[in-house]
Amino acid sequence: MIVSGTVENQGRFYDRFEHVVLISAPIDVLIERVSRRTNNPYGRTAEQQAEIAQYVESVEPLLRRGAPLELDGGRP
């Protein structure tokens, strides 16, 4: 089973999983991807893109500390 998502208390549940993996990508890759998708309008405005960048800078380090495995999501 694969569980995907981010919630404030997720660290409390890590011991229930065999693996915890962070899939990360550079901000420019994330912005490019969300601005080109056709099934969801989120990420097209400058304000939304700034919000995405802020989350990457503030939340990703916390996720990285709890994930012993990291995959490069910047690759196609």
N, C-alpha and C positions, 0 to 999 in steps of 0.2 A: 504494500500500500504506500502511496505517496501522498503526503499532506503538504499543501502549499499555503502560505499566508504569513501574516505578521500581526501579532497582537502584543500588548504590553506585558502580559504575564507568561509568554510562551516558554521562557526558561524553566518554569516550574514543571513542564511536561517533557523536557528533553530526555529524561531518564527512561521514558516509555518507548523510545525509538532506538533502533539499532544504529542509525546514522542520522546526523544533522548536517545538512549541506547548504552552503550559501552559494547562490548563483549570482555573480556580480558582472557588471559591465560598466565601462566608462560613461560618464554623464553624456558626452556627445553622442555616443551610440544609442543610449536610452532616448534622448531627445529626438534623434533622427527617426527612431522606430515608432515612437508614439505620434509623431507629427505626420507620418505616412500611412498609418493604419486607417482602414475604412469602416471598421465595426465599432468604433468608440471615439467620440470627439475629444475626450480628455487628452490634453497635452499639446494642443495646437496654439494656444495663446501664450504670450510672453510670461504672463503671470503664472500660468500652470507649469510652464517649463522652469521658471524660477523655483516654484514649489518642489518640483521633482529634484532639482539640483540640491535644494536645502535638505530634503529627506536623505539623499545619498550621502551628503556630508555629515549629517547629524545621526542618522539611524544605522547606516551601513556599518560603521565601526562597532556598534553594539552587537549587531547580528554576527559580525566576523568573530567577536570574542566567544560566542556560544557555538560556533560552527567549526569543528575541527577539519572539515573538508570544504574546499571552495572550488567551484567550477567557473571557467571563463565564459561568461555569457556574451562577451563581445565578439565572439567568432560567429560566422554565419551559420 
